[in-house]
C-alpha cells in the first residue's frame, strides 16, 4: 500500500507536538529546528514504516543528514501538508549502511 506521506513535495511546514519536542531534546539532544534540517538536505530517503502505519495514518522514516553532517533518522507522519515529527535520533550503524547504499 502506498501512502501520501512518502511525497513531501507539497509540505508547507512542520506541526510540532510540545511533548515530542521535549522528548527529542531530552532523550536525543536534538532541537526541533535542527531536526527539520534533514528535510532540506540531500540525499533524503523516505520509506514507509509498515509496522506502525495504519488505514488512518501513514508513518514514515526519513534518513538524512543535519547541516552538521550528522546522520539522522526521523519518524514522522504528514498532516494537512505539514510534517509532524514523532521522534528523531542518530542513525544506527545498520541504518547508516542502508542510507549510504541507497
N, C-alpha and C positions, 0 to 999 in steps of 0.2 A: 504494500500500500504506500502511495506517495503522498506526502503532506506538504502544505504550503510553507511550513517553517524552513524548509530547505532553501527556499528562494528568499533572499534578503535584499533584493534589488529595490524594493519599494519601501524600505524602512524609513521612518520619519524621526526616529529617536529611540529612547530607552524608557522603560517603565520599571522603576525600581521599587521593590518592597523593602521597607525600613529594616525588617528582620534579616533579610538576605544581605543587605549592605553591611550590617553589623557582623553577621556570621562570617562573611568573606574577609572582612578586616581582621577579626579576632583569630579565626582559625587558619587563614591562609596568607595573612598580611597583604591583602590586595584591596585597594580602594576602588570604588565604583568607576571613577574616571579612568583609572589605569586599566581596569577590566575591559572597558569599552574600546580600548586601543586595538585589540586584535581584530575587531570587525572593520577596521580601516587599513589594516596592513595585509600584505600578501607575502606568501601564499596563505590562503584561508581555506581550510577543508571543513565542510559541514556534512555530517551524517545524521540520519535519524536514529534516535535512541529507542529501538523497537521494544526493549524491555520495559520502558516507562511511558511510552506513548499509549494513548487510548483513543476511542472513537470521538471523544470530545476535544482533546488537546494533544497536539504533537509536541514531543520533546526532542530536541536536537543537541548534538555535541559539536562545538566548534573547536578546531585545532588551529592554533596560530601563534603569532609572536607579539609580545608587547613592544613598545618603542625601544625599550632597553635591550631587546633581543631575547628576553626570557621566553622559553616555550611554555605556553599556557593552554589549558583546556577550559572551556566554558560550557556549562549545561544551561540551556535556555529554551524558552518557548516564544512564540510570536503572538501578540495580542494587538489587534487594531493597528497593524503596521508598525508596531513597536516591539523591540526585543525586550523580553522580561527575563533577566538573568536569575537562574535558580542557584547556581553555585559556580565557583571558579577556583582553579588551583594549578600548580605547576604540573606539567606532564610527567608521567612515569617514564621509565626507560622504554618500555614496550610501546607506549603511546607516541613517544618521540620517534621511534623507529618507524612506526606506521606513517607518521606525518612526513618524515624525510623521504620515505619510499614512494609517497604519492604526490 
